[in-house]
Amino acid sequence: MVALEQSNSLPAVLALGSPEWEEEEEEMDLRALRELRPFSNPELGLTDALQCLNSHDWQMKEKGLVNIQRLAACHSEVLGTRLHDVSLAVTAEVTNLRSKVSRMAISTLGDLFRALKKSMDQETEEIVRCLLQKMGNTSEFIQRAANRALGTMVENVTPARALVALTSAGSHRNPLVRKCTARHLSAVLEQIGAEKLLSGSRDNTDMLLHNLVRLAQDSNQDTRFYGRKMVNILMANAKFDAFLKQSLPSHDLRKVMAAIKQRGIQDNHELPSAKGRKVSKSLVVCENGLPSQEGGQPLLPPRLDSNGPRPMGLRSLVARGGVETAEQLRELTRLLEAKEFQARMEGIGKLLGYCKAKPELVVANLVQVFDAFTPRLHDSNKKVNQWALESLAQMLPILKASIHPMLLSLIIAAADNLNSKNSGISTAAATVLDAMMDSLDHLCLLQAFAGRVRFLTGPAVLEVTDRLSALVASVYPRKPQAVERHILPVLWYFLNKMAGNGVLPGRGGNIRTAVCRLARSLQEQMGPRLQDFAASQPQQVLKTLQGLLASESLGVNDKITGGGTAPDVQMTGTTCPPQLD
């Protein structure tokens, strides 16, 4: 225990090391798993586990996690009946402020992957996003647990699902997260094989190789090793030459290929630092900036389409004014990260100008640019904070779908600002959400909002829940399963947590009206199916839902229809009468 406490003071960038500790901890976890006893009534055990996880008491949460582990070890078929609810409940505890609960939740996710294997495919993307996010901002023993859970995920789910999850969640500003992503992505790529990857869609292969090249040029030595290793696997396949003839390699890919042919996949013929001791000297310098590439060549500009600018992938373009472009990007980053607030204000204005005049330049360097810009959405200077939000609202209609890789971090920043006591900042944050609703894919927004709303407090809960109601009406006609999968758990959560007076304990504010609108929107789209799904929920949830819908029917529509379509009532401003008990 003393050793663990001492390890927590190590720099985060070294946290993936110490294989001896990892093996010892993993063996302890497996030993504890083998000692778990089965339930005499596993269905009752599942219900009790979910109730414990909904408790505010951390010891009850621990009991709930242990019960889930027992079910995974002895009754995995029972977990399958409510797998999505279980996955959401356990994943929510990964961010628990009590480290013991957080680590137990992470270990439980590994147990779920180990026991349910490909049945966890649908849950993989959200879990991977949460684990990688946790790895970037926590102590070392939590990081090791998250790393093991990700390894278990890679070993058990469908490789294609793991590939998508790691690719979509791995573009991160934290070097440790990128290193962890590259390590597990390498294992997935070896499972799938170069033959199958190169036989798929060219656009998908373009995007994958674009990500691998980015990892192969990372500022961290270990990340570069795994990136080059993956590129080398593809290069060794006979289909790779044919692929290049149809899609000419970019400057970056040519540079990586030349380095691999000349020096192999290692830097200076050294193995990756197994214990995390070797870190690139350029890491601190380049981590938040936009350093020029070797030879002074920037990322090549992408093309535009109807959904906004998007990267060209591997298709070559003629680089014009490369040195000038690289200098513009360095100057932009310098301004956005300057100590003087006036310079940061200028940097935001310059970025907005680039989005309007040269959107392809911004998209080609999206992650690096927004790594420098996103902190301004939390800037300590209120003027900078508000100006960043107002500028983002103007960027979204221009960048459109190109912004999706950064969507989660932008939603988190905008939602946090909704609770600001400064009216200018909170209004600007609401405008950002409106711009997202107008400019971005509603299915992506529905998933992102639904995944975030349960972590919000105060006015932010109301704002995001109201927009979920509108997204339900927009998405359900074309993707009903997505709504049922992502929104119903949100509704059950609110109905289970909400007190009789409509207050969400510990979150502040009365959410009854917002939840009433969400329930009504689901009822209008799903009809009787909503009640069918609710029948499997605890009696308290079912009773509260029926009360909301009954009061809505009597109080707002002023009549009960006999099976026809409910009148079209505008949701904005609608209020719900007190709950009918």
C-alpha positions as CSV (number, residue, x, y, z in Angstrom):
1,M,0.0,0.0,0.0
2,V,2.9,2.3,0.8
3,A,4.3,1.7,-2.6
4,L,1.1,2.6,-4.3
5,E,0.8,5.8,-2.4
6,Q,4.3,6.8,-3.4
7,S,3.6,6.0,-7.0
8,N,0.7,8.4,-7.2
9,S,3.2,11.3,-7.0
10,L,4.9,10.3,-10.2
11,P,4.3,12.4,-13.3
12,A,1.2,11.3,-15.3
13,V,3.2,10.8,-18.4
14,L,5.0,7.9,-16.8
15,A,1.9,6.1,-15.6
16,L,1.7,3.2,-18.0
17,G,4.8,1.6,-16.6
18,S,5.6,-0.9,-13.9
19,P,4.6,-4.2,-15.5
20,E,5.3,-6.0,-12.2
21,W,2.7,-3.9,-10.4
22,E,0.2,-4.5,-13.2
23,E,0.7,-8.3,-13.1
24,E,0.3,-8.4,-9.3
25,E,-2.8,-6.2,-9.3
26,E,-4.4,-8.2,-12.2
27,E,-3.7,-11.5,-10.4
28,M,-5.3,-10.1,-7.2
29,D,-8.4,-9.0,-9.2
30,L,-8.7,-12.5,-10.9
31,R,-8.2,-14.2,-7.6
32,A,-11.0,-12.1,-6.0
33,L,-13.2,-12.8,-9.0
34,R,-12.8,-16.6,-8.6
35,E,-13.8,-16.4,-5.0
36,L,-17.2,-14.7,-5.7
37,R,-20.2,-16.8,-4.8
38,P,-23.3,-17.2,-7.0
39,F,-26.7,-15.7,-6.0
40,S,-29.6,-18.0,-4.9
41,N,-31.8,-15.5,-6.9
42,P,-29.7,-13.7,-9.5
43,E,-32.6,-11.7,-10.9
44,L,-33.1,-10.2,-7.4
45,G,-29.4,-9.7,-7.1
46,L,-29.4,-7.6,-10.4
47,T,-32.2,-5.4,-9.1
48,D,-30.5,-4.9,-5.8
49,A,-27.2,-4.1,-7.6
50,L,-28.7,-1.4,-9.7
51,Q,-30.5,0.1,-6.7
52,C,-27.2,0.2,-4.8
53,L,-25.5,1.9,-7.6
54,N,-28.2,4.6,-7.6
55,S,-27.5,5.3,-4.0
56,H,-25.6,8.4,-2.8
57,D,-23.7,6.3,-0.2
58,W,-20.3,5.2,-1.5
59,Q,-20.4,2.0,0.6
60,M,-23.8,1.0,-1.1
61,K,-22.1,1.8,-4.5
62,E,-19.3,-0.6,-3.5
63,K,-21.9,-3.3,-2.7
64,G,-23.6,-2.7,-6.0
65,L,-20.3,-3.1,-7.9
66,V,-19.4,-6.3,-6.0
67,N,-22.9,-7.7,-6.9
68,I,-22.3,-6.9,-10.6
69,Q,-19.0,-8.7,-10.4
70,R,-20.7,-11.7,-8.8
71,L,-23.3,-11.7,-11.6
72,A,-20.6,-11.4,-14.3
73,A,-18.7,-14.4,-12.7
74,C,-21.7,-16.6,-12.1
75,H,-24.8,-15.4,-13.9
76,S,-23.7,-13.6,-17.1
77,E,-26.9,-14.6,-18.8
78,V,-28.9,-12.6,-16.3
79,L,-26.8,-9.5,-16.9
80,G,-27.7,-9.7,-20.6
81,T,-31.3,-8.9,-19.9
82,R,-30.4,-5.4,-18.8
83,L,-26.9,-5.0,-20.1
84,H,-27.2,-1.4,-21.2
85,D,-28.6,-0.2,-17.9
86,V,-25.8,-2.1,-16.1
87,S,-23.1,-0.7,-18.4
88,L,-24.3,2.8,-17.9
89,A,-24.6,2.5,-14.1
90,V,-21.1,1.0,-13.8
91,T,-19.5,3.5,-16.2
92,A,-21.0,6.4,-14.3
93,E,-19.0,5.3,-11.2
94,V,-15.7,5.5,-13.1
95,T,-15.7,9.2,-12.5
96,N,-16.6,8.8,-8.8
97,L,-14.5,11.2,-6.6
98,R,-13.8,8.3,-4.2
99,S,-10.8,6.5,-5.8
100,K,-11.8,3.1,-4.3
101,V,-15.2,3.2,-6.0
102,S,-13.7,4.5,-9.2
103,R,-11.1,1.7,-9.4
104,M,-13.7,-0.9,-8.5
105,A,-16.0,0.4,-11.3
106,I,-13.1,0.2,-13.8
107,S,-12.3,-3.4,-12.6
108,T,-16.0,-4.3,-12.9
109,L,-16.0,-3.1,-16.6
110,G,-13.2,-5.4,-17.2
111,D,-15.2,-8.3,-15.7
112,L,-18.1,-7.4,-17.9
113,F,-15.9,-7.5,-21.0
114,R,-14.4,-10.8,-19.9
115,A,-17.7,-12.5,-19.1
116,L,-20.0,-11.1,-21.8
117,K,-17.5,-10.7,-24.7
118,K,-19.1,-9.7,-28.0
119,S,-22.4,-9.0,-26.2
120,M,-20.6,-5.8,-25.0
121,D,-20.0,-4.5,-28.5
122,Q,-22.8,-1.9,-28.3
123,E,-21.4,-0.6,-25.0
124,T,-17.8,-0.4,-26.1
125,E,-17.5,3.1,-27.6
126,E,-18.9,4.9,-24.5
127,I,-16.9,2.8,-22.1
128,V,-13.6,3.3,-24.0
129,R,-14.2,7.1,-24.1
130,C,-14.8,7.2,-20.4
131,L,-11.7,5.0,-19.5
132,L,-9.4,7.0,-21.7
133,Q,-10.7,10.3,-20.3
134,K,-10.1,8.9,-16.7
135,M,-6.6,7.9,-17.6
136,G,-5.7,11.4,-18.6
137,N,-6.5,13.0,-15.2
138,T,-6.0,10.6,-12.3
139,S,-3.5,8.7,-10.1
140,E,-1.3,5.9,-11.4
141,F,-3.1,3.0,-9.8
142,I,-6.3,4.1,-11.4
143,Q,-4.5,4.5,-14.7
144,R,-3.2,1.0,-14.5
145,A,-6.7,-0.4,-13.8
146,A,-8.1,1.5,-16.8
147,N,-5.3,0.2,-19.0
148,R,-6.0,-3.4,-17.9
149,A,-9.8,-2.9,-18.6
150,L,-9.0,-1.6,-22.1
151,G,-6.8,-4.6,-22.7
152,T,-9.6,-6.9,-21.6
153,M,-11.9,-5.1,-24.0
154,V,-9.5,-5.6,-26.9
155,E,-9.3,-9.3,-26.2
156,N,-13.0,-10.0,-26.0
157,V,-15.2,-7.7,-28.1
158,T,-15.4,-7.8,-31.9
159,P,-12.2,-6.3,-33.2
160,A,-13.9,-4.0,-35.6
161,R,-15.9,-2.4,-32.7
162,A,-12.7,-2.0,-30.7
163,L,-11.1,-0.3,-33.7
164,V,-13.9,2.2,-34.1
165,A,-14.0,2.9,-30.3
166,L,-10.3,3.5,-30.0
167,T,-10.0,5.5,-33.2
168,S,-12.9,7.8,-32.3
169,A,-11.9,8.4,-28.7
170,G,-8.1,8.4,-29.0
171,S,-7.5,11.9,-30.4
172,H,-6.6,13.5,-27.1
173,R,-4.3,16.3,-25.9
174,N,-2.9,14.2,-23.1
175,P,0.2,12.3,-24.2
176,L,-0.5,9.3,-21.9
177,V,-4.0,8.9,-23.4
178,R,-2.5,8.9,-26.9
179,K,0.1,6.4,-25.9
180,C,-2.4,4.1,-24.3
181,T,-4.7,4.4,-27.4
182,A,-1.8,3.6,-29.7
183,R,-0.8,0.5,-27.7
184,H,-4.3,-1.0,-27.7
185,L,-5.0,0.1,-31.3
186,S,-1.9,-1.8,-32.3
187,A,-3.2,-5.0,-30.7
188,V,-6.6,-4.6,-32.5
189,L,-4.9,-4.0,-35.8
190,E,-2.9,-7.2,-35.4
191,Q,-6.1,-9.1,-34.6
192,I,-7.9,-7.8,-37.8
193,G,-4.9,-8.1,-40.1
194,A,-3.7,-5.9,-42.9
195,E,-5.4,-8.0,-45.5
196,K,-8.9,-7.3,-44.2
197,L,-8.2,-3.7,-43.4
198,L,-6.9,-2.9,-46.9
199,S,-9.9,-4.8,-48.5
200,G,-12.4,-2.5,-46.9
201,S,-13.8,0.9,-47.9
202,R,-11.1,3.2,-49.3
203,D,-12.5,6.2,-47.3
204,N,-12.3,4.1,-44.1
205,T,-8.8,3.0,-44.8
206,D,-7.8,6.5,-45.7
207,M,-9.1,7.7,-42.3
208,L,-7.4,4.9,-40.4
209,L,-4.1,5.5,-42.1
210,H,-4.4,9.2,-41.5
211,N,-4.7,8.4,-37.7
212,L,-1.8,6.0,-37.8
213,V,0.4,8.5,-39.4
214,R,-0.5,11.1,-36.8
215,L,0.4,8.6,-34.0
216,A,3.7,7.7,-35.9
217,Q,4.7,11.4,-35.7
218,D,3.6,11.9,-32.1
219,S,5.9,13.8,-29.7
220,N,6.1,10.8,-27.4
221,Q,8.6,8.1,-28.3
222,D,6.4,5.1,-27.3
223,T,3.4,6.5,-29.2
224,R,5.6,6.9,-32.3
225,F,6.7,3.3,-31.9
226,Y,3.2,1.9,-31.9
227,G,2.2,4.2,-34.8
228,R,5.1,3.1,-36.9
229,K,4.5,-0.5,-36.0
230,M,0.9,-0.3,-37.4
231,V,2.0,1.5,-40.5
232,N,4.7,-1.2,-41.0
233,I,2.1,-3.9,-40.7
234,L,0.1,-2.4,-43.6
235,M,3.2,-1.7,-45.7
236,A,4.2,-5.4,-45.5
237,N,1.0,-6.5,-47.1
238,A,0.9,-7.0,-50.9
239,K,-2.3,-4.9,-51.3
240,F,-0.7,-1.8,-49.9
241,D,1.1,-0.9,-53.1
242,A,-2.1,-1.2,-55.1
243,F,-3.8,0.9,-52.5
244,L,-1.2,3.6,-52.8
245,K,-1.6,3.6,-56.6
246,Q,-5.2,4.5,-56.3
247,S,-4.7,7.0,-53.4
248,L,-1.4,8.8,-53.6
249,P,0.5,9.0,-50.3
250,S,0.5,12.4,-48.5
251,H,3.8,14.1,-47.5
252,D,3.4,12.8,-43.9
253,L,2.9,9.2,-45.0
254,R,5.8,9.3,-47.4
255,K,8.0,10.7,-44.5
256,V,6.8,7.9,-42.1
257,M,7.4,5.2,-44.8
258,A,10.9,6.5,-45.5
259,A,11.7,6.5,-41.8
260,I,10.5,2.9,-41.4
261,K,12.5,1.7,-44.4
262,Q,15.6,3.5,-43.2
263,R,15.5,2.9,-39.4
264,G,12.7,0.4,-38.8
265,I,9.9,1.1,-36.4
266,Q,12.1,2.2,-33.5
267,D,13.7,5.5,-32.8
268,N,17.5,5.2,-32.8
269,H,17.1,1.4,-32.7
270,E,15.7,1.6,-29.1
271,L,12.8,-0.4,-27.8
272,P,9.8,1.5,-26.5
273,S,10.3,2.5,-22.9
274,A,8.7,-0.5,-21.1
275,K,8.6,1.3,-17.8
276,G,7.7,4.7,-19.2
277,R,11.1,6.3,-18.4
278,K,12.0,7.6,-21.8
279,V,10.0,10.6,-22.9
280,S,10.6,12.7,-26.0
281,K,12.4,16.0,-25.2
282,S,10.0,17.8,-27.5
283,L,7.0,16.6,-25.5
284,V,6.5,19.7,-23.3
285,V,7.3,22.1,-26.1
286,C,5.0,20.6,-28.7
287,E,2.2,19.2,-26.5
288,N,-0.2,22.2,-26.8
289,G,1.4,23.9,-29.8
290,L,1.5,23.5,-33.5
291,P,5.2,22.7,-34.3
292,S,6.1,22.6,-37.9
293,Q,6.9,19.3,-39.4
294,E,10.3,18.2,-40.6
295,G,11.2,20.2,-43.7
296,G,8.8,23.0,-42.7
297,Q,5.8,21.3,-44.3
298,P,2.4,21.8,-42.6
299,L,-0.5,19.4,-42.9
300,L,-2.0,19.7,-46.4
301,P,-5.2,21.6,-46.9
302,P,-8.4,19.4,-47.2
303,R,-11.2,19.9,-49.7
304,L,-14.7,21.2,-49.0
305,D,-18.1,19.4,-49.4
306,S,-21.7,20.1,-48.5
307,N,-21.2,19.1,-44.9
308,G,-18.4,21.5,-44.4
309,P,-14.6,21.1,-44.9
310,R,-13.2,17.6,-44.4
311,P,-9.7,16.1,-44.7
312,M,-8.7,14.6,-48.0
313,G,-7.1,11.7,-46.3
314,L,-4.2,10.3,-48.4
315,R,-5.1,12.0,-51.7
316,S,-2.3,14.5,-52.4
317,L,-2.8,18.2,-53.0
318,V,-0.3,20.7,-54.1
319,A,1.2,22.5,-51.1
320,R,1.2,26.2,-51.7
321,G,2.8,28.6,-49.3
322,G,3.7,25.8,-46.8
323,V,6.2,27.8,-44.8
324,E,3.8,30.8,-44.5
325,T,1.0,28.5,-43.4
326,A,3.1,26.9,-40.7
327,E,4.1,30.3,-39.4
328,Q,0.4,31.4,-39.3
329,L,-0.5,28.3,-37.2
330,R,2.4,28.9,-34.8
331,E,1.3,32.6,-34.4
332,L,-2.3,31.5,-33.8
333,T,-1.2,29.1,-31.1
334,R,1.1,31.7,-29.5
335,L,-1.8,34.2,-29.2
336,L,-4.4,31.6,-28.0
337,E,-2.0,30.5,-25.2
338,A,-0.6,34.0,-24.3
339,K,-0.5,35.3,-20.8
340,E,-2.0,38.6,-21.7
341,F,-5.8,38.4,-22.1
342,Q,-5.7,41.0,-24.9
343,A,-3.5,38.6,-26.9
344,R,-5.8,35.7,-26.2
345,M,-8.8,37.8,-27.4
346,E,-6.8,38.6,-30.6
347,G,-6.1,34.9,-31.1
348,I,-9.7,34.0,-30.9
349,G,-10.6,36.6,-33.4
350,K,-7.8,35.4,-35.7
351,L,-9.1,31.8,-35.5
352,L,-12.6,33.0,-36.3
353,G,-11.2,34.8,-39.3
354,Y,-9.4,31.6,-40.5
355,C,-12.7,29.7,-40.1
356,K,-14.4,32.2,-42.4
357,A,-11.6,32.7,-44.9
358,K,-9.6,29.5,-44.8
359,P,-11.8,26.7,-43.2
360,E,-9.8,24.0,-44.8
361,L,-6.7,25.2,-42.9
362,V,-8.4,24.9,-39.6
363,V,-9.9,21.4,-40.4
364,A,-6.5,20.1,-41.6
365,N,-5.1,21.0,-38.2
366,L,-8.3,20.6,-36.2
367,V,-7.0,18.7,-33.1
368,Q,-4.0,20.9,-32.6
369,V,-5.9,24.2,-33.2
370,F,-8.7,23.3,-30.8
371,D,-6.3,22.0,-28.2
372,A,-5.1,25.6,-28.0
373,F,-8.6,27.1,-28.4
374,T,-10.8,24.9,-26.1
375,P,-9.1,26.1,-22.9
376,R,-10.3,29.6,-23.8
377,L,-13.9,28.4,-23.3
378,H,-12.9,28.0,-19.6
379,D,-10.7,31.1,-19.5
380,S,-10.4,32.8,-16.1
381,N,-10.9,36.2,-17.8
382,K,-14.6,36.7,-18.3
383,K,-14.2,38.7,-21.5
384,V,-12.0,36.0,-23.1
385,N,-14.4,33.3,-22.0
386,Q,-17.5,35.0,-23.5
387,W,-15.7,36.0,-26.7
388,A,-14.6,32.4,-27.1
389,L,-18.1,31.1,-26.7
390,E,-19.6,33.7,-29.1
391,S,-16.9,32.9,-31.7
392,L,-17.5,29.2,-31.4
393,A,-21.2,29.7,-32.2
394,Q,-20.1,31.4,-35.4
395,M,-17.6,28.7,-36.3
396,L,-20.0,25.8,-36.0
397,P,-22.1,26.6,-39.1
398,I,-18.9,26.8,-41.1
399,L,-17.1,23.7,-39.8
400,K,-20.2,21.6,-39.5
401,A,-19.5,17.8,-39.4
402,S,-15.7,18.5,-39.4
403,I,-15.9,19.5,-35.8
404,H,-17.2,16.0,-34.7
405,P,-13.8,14.8,-33.4
406,M,-13.9,17.6,-30.8
407,L,-17.6,17.5,-30.1
408,L,-17.5,16.0,-26.6
409,S,-15.0,18.5,-25.3
410,L,-16.9,21.4,-26.7
411,I,-20.2,20.1,-25.3
412,I,-18.6,19.8,-21.8
413,A,-17.2,23.3,-22.0
414,A,-20.5,24.8,-23.2
415,A,-22.6,23.0,-20.6
416,D,-20.3,24.1,-17.8
417,N,-20.7,27.7,-18.9
418,L,-24.5,27.4,-18.7
419,N,-24.2,27.6,-14.9
420,S,-22.1,30.8,-15.0
421,K,-23.4,33.6,-12.9
422,N,-22.3,36.0,-15.6
423,S,-25.4,36.4,-17.9
424,G,-23.2,37.2,-20.9
425,I,-21.3,33.9,-20.6
426,S,-24.4,31.7,-19.9
427,T,-26.3,33.3,-22.8
428,A,-23.3,32.7,-25.1
429,A,-23.1,29.1,-24.0
430,A,-26.8,28.6,-24.8
431,T,-26.2,30.1,-28.2
432,V,-23.4,27.5,-28.8
433,L,-25.8,24.7,-28.0
434,D,-28.4,26.3,-30.4
435,A,-25.7,26.5,-33.1
436,M,-24.9,22.8,-32.6
437,M,-28.6,21.9,-33.0
438,D,-28.7,23.9,-36.2
439,S,-25.4,22.8,-37.8
440,L,-24.5,19.3,-36.6
441,D,-25.8,15.8,-37.1
442,H,-28.7,15.3,-34.6
443,L,-27.9,11.6,-34.0
444,C,-24.4,12.5,-32.9
445,L,-25.7,15.3,-30.7
446,L,-28.3,13.0,-29.2
447,Q,-25.7,10.4,-28.1
448,A,-23.3,13.1,-26.8
449,F,-26.0,15.1,-24.9
450,A,-27.5,11.9,-23.4
451,G,-24.1,10.7,-22.3
452,R,-23.3,14.0,-20.6
453,V,-26.6,15.2,-19.1
454,R,-26.5,13.0,-16.0
455,F,-23.2,14.6,-14.9
456,L,-24.6,18.2,-15.1
457,T,-26.0,20.4,-12.4
458,G,-28.1,23.5,-12.1
459,P,-29.4,25.3,-15.2
460,A,-27.2,23.1,-17.5
461,V,-29.4,20.1,-16.7
462,L,-32.5,22.0,-17.8
463,E,-30.9,23.4,-21.0
464,V,-29.5,20.1,-22.2
465,T,-32.7,18.1,-21.3
466,D,-34.9,20.5,-23.2
467,R,-32.7,20.0,-26.3
468,L,-32.9,16.2,-25.9
469,S,-36.6,16.5,-26.1
470,A,-36.3,18.2,-29.5
471,L,-33.7,15.7,-30.6
472,V,-36.0,12.8,-29.8
473,A,-38.6,14.2,-32.3
474,S,-35.9,14.7,-34.9
475,V,-34.0,11.4,-34.6
476,Y,-36.7,8.8,-33.7
477,P,-38.4,8.6,-37.1
478,R,-35.1,7.5,-38.7
479,K,-33.2,5.9,-35.8
480,P,-35.7,4.7,-33.2
481,Q,-33.3,2.2,-31.7
482,A,-30.8,5.0,-31.0
483,V,-33.4,7.0,-29.1
484,E,-34.5,3.9,-27.1
485,R,-30.9,3.0,-26.4
486,H,-29.6,6.4,-25.3
487,I,-32.6,8.5,-24.1
488,L,-34.7,6.0,-22.2
489,P,-31.9,5.4,-19.6
490,V,-31.8,9.2,-19.1
491,L,-35.5,9.3,-18.5
492,W,-35.3,6.4,-16.1
493,Y,-32.5,8.1,-14.3
494,F,-34.4,11.3,-13.8
495,L,-37.6,9.5,-12.8
496,N,-35.7,7.4,-10.2
497,K,-33.7,10.3,-8.8
498,M,-36.3,13.1,-8.9
499,A,-38.0,13.9,-5.7
500,G,-41.8,14.3,-5.6
501,N,-41.4,18.1,-5.9
502,G,-39.3,17.8,-9.0
503,V,-35.9,18.5,-7.4
504,L,-32.9,16.4,-8.4
505,P,-31.1,15.9,-5.1
506,G,-27.6,17.3,-5.0
507,R,-28.0,18.9,-8.5
508,G,-30.0,22.1,-7.6
509,G,-33.1,23.4,-9.3
510,N,-36.5,21.9,-10.2
511,I,-36.3,19.7,-13.3
512,R,-39.9,18.5,-13.3
513,T,-40.9,20.6,-16.3
514,A,-37.9,19.6,-18.4
515,V,-38.4,15.9,-17.6
516,C,-42.1,16.3,-18.3
517,R,-41.3,17.6,-21.8
518,L,-38.8,14.8,-22.4
519,A,-41.4,12.1,-21.4
520,R,-44.1,13.8,-23.6
521,S,-41.7,13.9,-26.6
522,L,-40.9,10.2,-26.1
523,Q,-44.6,9.4,-25.7
524,E,-45.5,11.2,-29.0
525,Q,-42.8,9.3,-30.9
526,M,-43.0,5.8,-29.3
527,G,-46.7,5.6,-28.3
528,P,-47.4,2.4,-26.2
529,R,-43.9,1.2,-26.6
530,L,-42.8,3.7,-23.9
531,Q,-45.1,2.1,-21.4
532,D,-43.8,-1.3,-22.5
533,F,-40.2,-0.3,-21.8
534,A,-41.2,1.3,-18.5
535,A,-42.8,-1.9,-17.3
536,S,-39.4,-3.4,-16.7
537,Q,-38.4,-0.5,-14.4
538,P,-38.8,-0.3,-10.7
539,Q,-42.4,0.5,-9.5
540,Q,-41.3,4.0,-8.4
541,V,-40.2,4.9,-11.9
542,L,-43.3,3.5,-13.6
543,K,-45.6,5.3,-11.2
544,T,-43.8,8.7,-11.7
545,L,-43.9,8.3,-15.4
546,Q,-47.6,7.5,-15.4
547,G,-48.2,10.5,-13.2
548,L,-46.3,12.8,-15.6
549,L,-48.1,11.6,-18.7
550,A,-51.5,11.7,-17.0
551,S,-51.0,15.2,-15.7
552,E,-49.7,16.3,-19.1
553,S,-52.8,14.9,-20.8
554,L,-55.2,16.5,-18.4
555,G,-53.5,19.8,-17.7
556,V,-52.0,20.7,-21.0
557,N,-54.1,19.1,-23.6
558,D,-57.2,19.5,-21.5
559,K,-58.7,16.3,-22.8
560,I,-58.0,12.6,-22.9
561,T,-58.0,11.3,-26.5
562,G,-59.5,7.9,-27.2
563,G,-56.6,6.5,-29.1
564,G,-56.2,9.2,-31.6
565,T,-53.1,11.4,-32.1
566,A,-52.5,13.9,-29.3
567,P,-52.8,17.6,-30.3
568,D,-49.6,19.3,-31.4
569,V,-48.7,21.5,-28.4
570,Q,-45.6,23.7,-28.6
571,M,-43.1,22.4,-26.0
572,T,-41.4,25.7,-25.2
573,G,-42.9,27.2,-22.1
574,T,-45.2,24.2,-21.4
575,T,-45.6,23.5,-17.7
576,C,-46.7,20.3,-15.9
577,P,-49.2,20.3,-13.0
578,P,-48.1,18.6,-9.7
579,Q,-47.6,14.9,-9.8
580,L,-50.7,12.7,-9.4
581,D,-50.0,10.1,-6.8
